Amino acid sequence: MLHRLCVLTLTVLLLPFSAPVQAETMSSSQGLLRVEEMAGGFEVPWGFDFLPDGGLLVTERGGLLFYVKDGRKNRVSGTPAVEAAGQGGLLDVMIPRDFERSREVFLTFSKRQGRGVGTALASGRLSRDNASLTDLRILFEAAPGASGGRHFGSRVVEARDGSLFISLGERGDRPSAQDLTRHQGSVVRISRSGTVPGDNPFAGQDGAQPEIWSFGHRNPQGMALDLRGNLWVAEHGAKGGDEVNRVRKGANYGWPVISYGRHYSGAKIGEGTAKPGMEQPEWHWDPSIAPSGMMIYSGRMWPQWRGHIFVGSLKFDYISRLTGSPLKEAEQLRSSRTGRIRDVQEAPDGSIWFASESEGALFRVSR
């Protein structure tokens, strides 16, 4: 009997470690969905993206990057130095379509700039053993730097033509979102090498930052392409007025001149809810949900949801599903494990994954 116990103990010790699968169900318009914890033990997970080998890269806001596969997580070295203060730190991660050839990875983060801090984008090459980044380069950083620890954005999305979109918050400096000489409060577009595409709307305009694609944004923490390649953002309002916007070349989204929210003091923001030359949101929430990561669904696992927009809520612990024309919130997907949702992504198999900041974990939603 003692021999059998020893053998059993040795067998358990030799089993590969994996995170315990903790599954529950979530109610939805498509019936009960299965929710499984896939990896845990994270300290404020901020962004994640899928690799062709079935693994993921996951950022922690404090500055760490992890390779995750089969429940195991291993730190990836070689990440940029981040200014991890307030809402800043290591933020989004994006795996481009040509990763198997290029091994390139893109990261957004808050970067020290003299006395200020700005949102920046870096690229590096992931080693074959997924343990380190090499050839790290800074491709873009907001100019000029700004003080404080608020409203960095910040997502990075690969456009269909291979260019890169980066979302930037206005850093708590409201007028900067209307100032084309500054990057704050904008969506910028650059090439893979960091240069300015010649067809950017303000390229060649005196005084304007040539990387700017759209402006008048407050704090866009969600960004995604729809199935036709159009760009969308989800952004924080103040007290009320969180928005979903379809991003158009050269467009002005109004902050802080127009808004459906109010200042936290209750005072009116700007000039009201509309003004000629400024875009209206496709949808706005009131009260605010504090929108974070954003995904537009392919329909692979749930065909009825094809083209629907999914946005995580940091405030109310659910995933908002939006659809229709005009756009509206059709459903709130919530379970005991959702918590503060920082990012939402579609996996290659069509399942929906989310990162919960309060749970410190990644979850998979499936049939």
C-alpha positions as CSV (number, residue, x, y, z in Angstrom):
1,M,0.0,0.0,0.0
2,L,2.8,2.4,0.9
3,H,4.5,1.6,-2.4
4,R,1.3,2.4,-4.3
5,L,1.0,5.7,-2.5
6,C,4.6,6.6,-3.4
7,V,4.0,5.8,-7.0
8,L,0.8,7.8,-7.1
9,T,2.6,10.8,-5.4
10,L,5.5,10.6,-7.9
11,T,3.0,10.4,-10.8
12,V,1.2,13.5,-9.6
13,L,4.5,15.4,-9.2
14,L,5.5,14.5,-12.8
15,L,2.3,15.7,-14.4
16,P,2.7,19.0,-16.3
17,F,1.3,22.0,-14.5
18,S,-1.8,23.6,-15.9
19,A,-4.3,26.0,-14.5
20,P,-7.4,24.4,-13.1
21,V,-10.3,24.6,-15.4
22,Q,-13.1,26.3,-13.5
23,A,-16.2,26.3,-15.7
24,E,-19.6,27.8,-15.3
25,T,-22.4,29.0,-17.6
26,M,-23.6,32.4,-18.7
27,S,-27.1,33.1,-20.0
28,S,-27.3,34.7,-23.5
29,S,-29.6,35.1,-26.5
30,Q,-27.9,32.0,-27.9
31,G,-28.6,29.9,-24.9
32,L,-26.3,29.0,-22.1
33,L,-22.6,29.7,-22.8
34,R,-19.7,27.9,-21.2
35,V,-17.2,30.1,-19.3
36,E,-13.8,28.6,-18.5
37,E,-10.8,30.1,-16.8
38,M,-7.9,29.5,-19.1
39,A,-5.0,31.2,-17.1
40,G,-4.8,33.1,-13.9
41,G,-2.5,34.9,-11.5
42,F,-2.2,38.1,-13.5
43,E,-1.7,41.6,-12.0
44,V,-4.0,43.9,-14.0
45,P,-4.0,42.1,-17.4
46,W,-4.5,44.8,-20.0
47,G,-4.3,43.3,-23.5
48,F,-3.9,40.0,-25.2
49,D,-3.6,38.5,-28.7
50,F,-3.4,35.1,-30.2
51,L,-0.4,33.4,-31.7
52,P,-0.5,30.9,-34.6
53,D,0.8,28.1,-32.3
54,G,-2.3,28.3,-30.1
55,G,-0.6,30.4,-27.4
56,L,-1.2,34.0,-26.5
57,L,0.7,37.0,-25.5
58,V,-0.7,38.9,-22.4
59,T,0.3,42.3,-21.0
60,E,0.2,43.3,-17.4
61,R,-0.1,47.0,-16.9
62,G,2.8,47.0,-14.4
63,G,5.2,46.2,-17.4
64,L,5.4,42.5,-17.8
65,L,4.6,40.4,-20.9
66,F,3.7,36.8,-20.7
67,Y,3.5,33.9,-23.2
68,V,0.5,31.7,-22.2
69,K,-0.3,28.2,-23.5
70,D,-2.2,25.3,-22.1
71,G,-2.7,27.1,-18.8
72,R,1.0,27.8,-18.3
73,K,2.4,31.3,-18.4
74,N,6.0,32.3,-18.9
75,R,7.5,35.8,-18.8
76,V,8.8,37.3,-22.1
77,S,11.9,39.4,-21.6
78,G,13.0,42.4,-23.7
79,T,9.9,44.6,-23.2
80,P,10.2,48.4,-23.3
81,A,10.7,50.4,-20.1
82,V,7.3,51.7,-19.1
83,E,6.1,54.5,-16.8
84,A,3.7,52.4,-14.8
85,A,1.8,55.1,-12.9
86,G,-2.0,55.8,-12.7
87,Q,-3.6,54.4,-15.8
88,G,-0.3,54.1,-17.6
89,G,2.0,51.1,-18.1
90,L,2.4,48.3,-20.6
91,L,-1.0,48.4,-22.4
92,D,-2.0,46.7,-25.7
93,V,-0.3,43.9,-27.7
94,M,-1.0,43.1,-31.3
95,I,0.1,40.1,-33.4
96,P,0.1,41.1,-37.1
97,R,-1.2,38.8,-39.9
98,D,2.4,38.0,-41.2
99,F,3.7,36.9,-37.8
100,E,4.7,33.4,-38.9
101,R,7.1,35.0,-41.3
102,S,8.1,38.2,-39.4
103,R,7.8,37.1,-35.7
104,E,7.0,40.8,-35.1
105,V,5.0,41.9,-32.1
106,F,3.6,45.4,-31.4
107,L,3.1,46.9,-27.9
108,T,1.6,50.2,-26.7
109,F,2.8,51.7,-23.5
110,S,3.3,54.8,-21.5
111,K,6.8,56.2,-22.0
112,R,8.7,58.7,-20.0
113,Q,9.4,61.9,-22.0
114,G,11.5,64.2,-20.0
115,R,9.1,65.6,-17.3
116,G,6.1,64.2,-19.1
117,V,4.7,60.9,-20.2
118,G,3.2,59.9,-23.5
119,T,1.6,56.9,-25.3
120,A,4.1,55.1,-27.5
121,L,4.2,52.1,-29.8
122,A,7.1,49.7,-30.0
123,S,7.8,46.6,-32.1
124,G,10.1,43.7,-31.4
125,R,10.6,40.1,-32.7
126,L,9.5,37.2,-30.6
127,S,12.2,34.5,-30.2
128,R,11.4,31.0,-31.5
129,D,11.1,29.7,-27.9
130,N,8.7,32.6,-27.1
131,A,10.9,33.7,-24.2
132,S,12.2,37.1,-25.4
133,L,11.7,40.1,-27.7
134,T,14.7,41.3,-29.7
135,D,15.3,44.2,-32.1
136,L,13.0,46.4,-30.0
137,R,12.2,49.7,-31.8
138,I,10.1,52.7,-30.8
139,L,7.9,53.4,-33.9
140,F,5.8,56.2,-32.5
141,E,5.4,58.4,-29.4
142,A,2.9,61.1,-28.7
143,A,4.2,64.7,-28.9
144,P,4.5,66.6,-26.8
145,G,4.6,64.7,-23.5
146,A,1.9,65.4,-21.0
147,S,1.8,65.3,-17.2
148,G,-0.5,63.2,-15.0
149,G,-1.4,59.5,-15.1
150,R,-4.8,59.6,-17.0
151,H,-6.2,58.8,-20.4
152,F,-3.5,57.1,-22.4
153,G,-5.8,55.2,-24.7
154,S,-4.4,52.8,-26.0
155,R,-5.0,50.1,-28.6
156,V,-3.2,49.2,-31.7
157,V,-5.0,47.7,-34.7
158,E,-3.6,46.5,-38.1
159,A,-5.5,47.9,-41.0
160,R,-6.2,45.8,-44.1
161,D,-3.5,47.6,-46.0
162,G,-0.9,46.8,-43.3
163,S,-0.8,50.2,-41.7
164,L,-1.3,50.6,-38.0
165,F,-3.9,52.6,-36.1
166,I,-3.2,53.6,-32.5
167,S,-5.7,55.2,-30.1
168,L,-4.6,58.0,-27.8
169,G,-6.4,59.6,-24.9
170,E,-6.3,63.4,-24.3
171,R,-4.3,62.8,-21.0
172,G,-6.9,64.8,-19.0
173,D,-6.0,67.9,-20.9
174,R,-9.4,68.5,-22.6
175,P,-8.5,71.2,-25.1
176,S,-5.6,69.1,-26.6
177,A,-8.2,66.9,-28.3
178,Q,-9.1,69.8,-30.6
179,D,-5.4,70.8,-31.2
180,L,-3.9,69.3,-34.4
181,T,-0.4,70.3,-33.3
182,R,-0.7,67.7,-30.5
183,H,-1.3,63.9,-30.7
184,Q,-3.4,63.7,-27.6
185,G,-7.1,62.8,-28.0
186,S,-6.6,61.3,-31.5
187,V,-6.4,58.1,-33.5
188,V,-3.1,58.1,-35.4
189,R,-2.1,56.0,-38.5
190,I,1.5,55.0,-39.3
191,S,3.2,52.5,-41.5
192,R,4.7,49.3,-40.2
193,S,8.1,51.0,-40.2
194,G,6.8,54.1,-38.3
195,T,6.7,56.5,-41.2
196,V,3.7,58.7,-42.1
197,P,1.5,57.4,-45.0
198,G,1.2,60.0,-47.7
199,D,-2.6,59.8,-47.7
200,N,-3.1,60.7,-44.1
201,P,-5.6,63.6,-43.9
202,F,-3.2,66.1,-42.3
203,A,0.0,65.1,-43.9
204,G,1.6,68.3,-45.3
205,Q,-0.7,70.6,-43.4
206,D,1.4,73.3,-41.6
207,G,1.6,72.7,-37.9
208,A,-0.5,69.6,-37.8
209,Q,0.9,66.3,-36.5
210,P,0.9,64.3,-39.8
211,E,0.2,60.9,-38.0
212,I,-3.3,62.1,-37.0
213,W,-6.2,60.2,-38.7
214,S,-9.1,61.5,-36.5
215,F,-9.3,63.7,-33.5
216,G,-11.7,65.0,-30.8
217,H,-11.5,61.8,-28.8
218,R,-11.5,61.6,-25.0
219,N,-10.0,58.3,-24.0
220,P,-10.5,55.4,-26.6
221,Q,-9.6,52.2,-24.8
222,G,-11.3,49.9,-27.3
223,M,-10.6,49.7,-31.1
224,A,-11.4,47.2,-33.8
225,L,-12.0,46.7,-37.5
226,D,-15.4,45.6,-38.7
227,L,-15.9,42.8,-41.3
228,R,-15.6,45.4,-44.1
229,G,-12.3,46.9,-42.7
230,N,-13.9,50.0,-41.2
231,L,-12.4,51.2,-37.9
232,W,-14.4,51.6,-34.7
233,V,-13.5,52.9,-31.3
234,A,-15.1,52.7,-27.8
235,E,-14.2,55.6,-25.6
236,H,-14.8,56.9,-22.1
237,G,-17.0,59.9,-21.6
238,A,-17.1,61.8,-18.4
239,K,-20.2,61.3,-16.2
240,G,-22.3,59.6,-18.9
241,G,-21.5,59.9,-22.6
242,D,-19.3,56.9,-23.1
243,E,-19.3,56.4,-26.9
244,V,-19.0,54.0,-29.8
245,N,-17.7,55.8,-32.9
246,R,-17.1,54.7,-36.4
247,V,-13.8,56.4,-37.2
248,R,-13.6,58.3,-40.5
249,K,-10.5,59.8,-42.1
250,G,-10.0,63.4,-40.9
251,A,-13.2,63.5,-38.8
252,N,-13.6,65.4,-35.6
253,Y,-15.5,63.5,-32.8
254,G,-16.2,66.6,-30.8
255,W,-14.5,66.3,-27.4
256,P,-14.7,68.5,-25.3
257,V,-16.9,70.8,-27.4
258,I,-19.8,68.4,-27.6
259,S,-20.7,65.4,-25.4
260,Y,-23.6,63.4,-24.1
261,G,-22.1,63.4,-20.7
262,R,-21.5,66.0,-18.0
263,H,-18.5,66.9,-15.9
264,Y,-18.2,64.9,-12.6
265,S,-19.2,68.1,-10.8
266,G,-22.5,67.9,-12.8
267,A,-21.6,71.0,-14.9
268,K,-22.4,71.0,-18.6
269,I,-19.6,70.0,-21.0
270,G,-18.9,72.4,-23.9
271,E,-21.6,73.6,-26.2
272,G,-24.1,70.7,-25.9
273,T,-24.6,67.4,-27.8
274,A,-24.1,68.6,-31.4
275,K,-22.3,71.1,-33.6
276,P,-21.8,71.3,-37.3
277,G,-18.5,69.7,-38.5
278,M,-18.4,67.3,-35.5
279,E,-19.4,63.7,-35.7
280,Q,-22.2,62.1,-33.7
281,P,-21.5,58.8,-31.9
282,E,-23.1,55.6,-33.3
283,W,-24.1,54.8,-29.7
284,H,-23.6,56.3,-26.3
285,W,-24.1,54.9,-22.8
286,D,-25.7,56.8,-19.9
287,P,-24.8,56.0,-17.2
288,S,-21.2,55.4,-18.2
289,I,-20.1,51.7,-18.3
290,A,-16.3,52.6,-18.6
291,P,-15.8,50.8,-21.9
292,S,-12.6,48.9,-22.4
293,G,-11.5,46.3,-25.0
294,M,-13.6,46.0,-28.2
295,M,-14.1,43.2,-30.7
296,I,-16.3,42.9,-33.8
297,Y,-17.4,39.3,-34.3
298,S,-16.9,37.1,-37.3
299,G,-19.9,34.7,-36.6
300,R,-17.6,31.7,-36.6
301,M,-19.1,30.0,-33.6
302,W,-22.4,31.9,-33.3
303,P,-23.5,32.9,-36.8
304,Q,-26.4,35.0,-35.5
305,W,-23.8,37.4,-33.9
306,R,-21.9,38.0,-37.2
307,G,-20.8,41.7,-37.4
308,H,-22.0,42.4,-33.8
309,I,-19.8,44.7,-31.6
310,F,-18.6,43.4,-28.2
311,V,-17.3,45.9,-25.6
312,G,-16.1,45.1,-22.1
313,S,-17.3,47.2,-19.1
314,L,-14.9,48.1,-16.3
315,K,-17.7,49.6,-14.2
316,F,-20.6,47.1,-14.4
317,D,-18.7,43.8,-15.0
318,Y,-20.3,42.7,-18.2
319,I,-19.7,42.4,-22.0
320,S,-22.0,44.7,-24.0
321,R,-23.2,43.3,-27.3
322,L,-24.3,46.0,-29.8
323,T,-26.0,45.6,-33.2
324,G,-28.4,47.3,-35.6
325,S,-28.7,50.4,-37.5
326,P,-29.0,52.7,-35.6
327,L,-26.6,50.9,-33.3
328,K,-28.0,49.9,-29.9
329,E,-27.0,47.7,-26.9
330,A,-28.9,44.4,-27.5
331,E,-27.5,42.3,-24.6
332,Q,-25.4,42.3,-21.5
333,L,-23.3,39.2,-21.1
334,R,-22.5,38.7,-17.4
335,S,-21.4,35.9,-15.0
336,S,-19.9,35.7,-11.6
337,R,-16.4,35.6,-13.3
338,T,-16.6,38.6,-15.6
339,G,-15.6,41.3,-13.1
340,R,-13.8,44.4,-14.5
341,I,-13.3,43.4,-18.1
342,R,-10.2,44.9,-19.6
343,D,-10.1,43.3,-23.1
344,V,-12.3,41.2,-25.3
345,Q,-11.0,39.2,-28.3
346,E,-12.2,36.5,-30.7
347,A,-10.1,33.3,-30.8
348,P,-9.3,31.6,-34.1
349,D,-12.0,29.0,-33.4
350,G,-14.7,31.7,-32.9
351,S,-14.8,31.4,-29.1
352,I,-14.8,34.7,-27.2
353,W,-12.1,35.4,-24.7
354,F,-11.9,38.2,-22.1
355,A,-9.4,39.4,-19.6
356,S,-10.8,40.2,-16.2
357,E,-8.8,42.8,-14.2
358,S,-10.6,42.0,-10.9
359,E,-10.2,38.2,-11.4
360,G,-6.6,38.5,-12.7
361,A,-7.4,35.9,-15.3
362,L,-8.2,35.0,-18.9
363,F,-11.6,33.4,-19.7
364,R,-13.0,31.5,-22.7
365,V,-16.6,31.7,-23.7
366,S,-17.9,28.9,-25.9
367,R,-20.9,26.7,-26.7
